[in-house]
């Protein structure tokens, strides 16, 4: 399903989109607050995207690429993952290239994703940020998410256990 906003088109992720995502996943600044460090292998990015497409095909996730309506510029990606239809919940995620930061694109895209989740009948969304990711924390709060806790040592990245903040939204 394609989601459209005033300025954006969110399109279902396809395997060829790995080429679009590689510059984001290989950017250390974009990846600073992710569970994995930057990826410098295009084949690994392709495998990651294939896994995301397979999860979407299995009904376990929805992954989108984010493009501007005007000019069709690729900006990033977002998702509903770990979809649990029995308990009516899922997790959200988003990633934008540095050139799209600070322009309200992530908020606009994620408002659309949250609305789509509600239309699907989901009643709870969660999100997780690495401690210190103030931009994502602020975006989640603008979307109405509330901080629900601290996951101490939740992610092992580059030999370091990182804490994560857990956010939740009841729809």
N, C-alpha and C positions, 0 to 999 in steps of 0.2 A: 504494500500500500504506500502510495506517495502522499506525503503530508506537505501542505503548502501554508506559508505564513505571508505576511505583508511583503517581506523581502526575500524569503528563502523557499527552497524546494528541498525536502528531505526524501531521498530516493533509496529504495531497498539496496543494500550492499550486494555487489556481485563480485565474483572472483577477479575480473579485470581491474576492479577498483584498488587492488593491491598496489598498483603503480601510483595511484593518487595518494595512498596512505604512507608509502615508503618515506617521503620527505618529512612527514610528521613524526613517524616512529623512529627516524634516525636523528632527530633533533634533540640534543641533550636538554635544552631549556623546556621544550614541550613535554619531554618524558621525565622531568625532574620529580614529579609527584605521582608517578605510576608505579605499579607493582614490579615492573621490569625496567631495566635501564634501556637506553636507546639501542635500536636494532640496526646494525650496519649490513645485514645480509638480506637482499631482496627476496631470496628464496624462503627465508624464515617469515618474512612479512606475508608472502603468498600463502604459506601454510597456515598462518594465523587467520588470514581472511577466509581461507577454505573452511577452517573450523567454525568460524562465525556464520558463514553461509549454511553449513551443515546444521548448526544449532537452529538457525531460522527455519530451514526446511523441516526440521523435526518439531517445530512449534515451541521450542524452549527459549527462543529469543527473537527479537526484532532488531536488526542493525540497519542504520541509514547512513548515507553520505549526505553532507550538507553543502548545498550550492546556492549561490545568489540567483534570484530570478532574473535580475538584470545582468547580463554578461555571462551567466552560467559559470561563475568562478567557484572552484572547489575551495571550501573553507575548513572542513573537518568531518567528524563523524559523531554519531550518538547512538544510544541503544536502550532497549529494555531487555535485560538479561535475567537468567534464572527465573523465568516465568513459571509460577506455580498456580495453575488454574484452580486446583482444589481449595487452596487457602486464599486465592485471589490476591496474590502479591508478586512483586518483581523488583529488581534492582535497576537503577538508571545509571548511565555513564555518558560522558561527553568529552570530546577532545577537539580543539581548534588549533590551526596553525597560528604562529605568532602574529602574522600580518592581519589576522581577524580579531585579535584580542582588543578589548576595551570599546567595542562598537555595539554591544548589545546583541550580537548574533547568538551567543550561547543561550542567553535568557529567552530569546524569541524561539529558538529551536526547541528548547526544553519545555517551554510552555505548551508547545504543540504536542510533544511526546507525552507530557502529563495528561493533557486532554484526551489523547488517543488511548492512554492506559485506562482512564475513567470510562471511556466509551466501550472498551473491551470488557468492562465489568470488574476490573481490578479495584481493590479497595485499600491497598497499602503499597507504598513504594519506599524503598530504602536506597541510600547512597552512602558511599564511603569515601573519605578523603584522607590523604596523608597529612599528619600533623604539620602545620606550617603552610598549607595550601590555602591561603587566605582568599584568593580570588574565587575558587570553587566553593569554599565555605559561604562566602557572601552570596554567590549565585543561588545556592540551595536555599538559603534563608529568604531570598527574594521570591523564590518559588513557593514558599510556605513550609519548607521542611524545618523540623526542629531537631536540635542535637539530642541524641538519645544515649550517648555513652562514648567511652574511650576504649578502643580495642588495643590493649597494650601488647607490643611486640607482634602484631598481627601479620606483618609482611616481612619476609626475609629477602632483602635486596642488597646485592653487592656485599654480602657477608655481615650486614647490619640488620638487626631487628627494628622495624619501624612501627611506631604507633599510628593508629588510624582513628579518625572521628567517625562515628556512626550517626547518620541522619535518617529520619523517617517522616513520612507524610501519609496521613489518612485521607482517602478520597471520598 
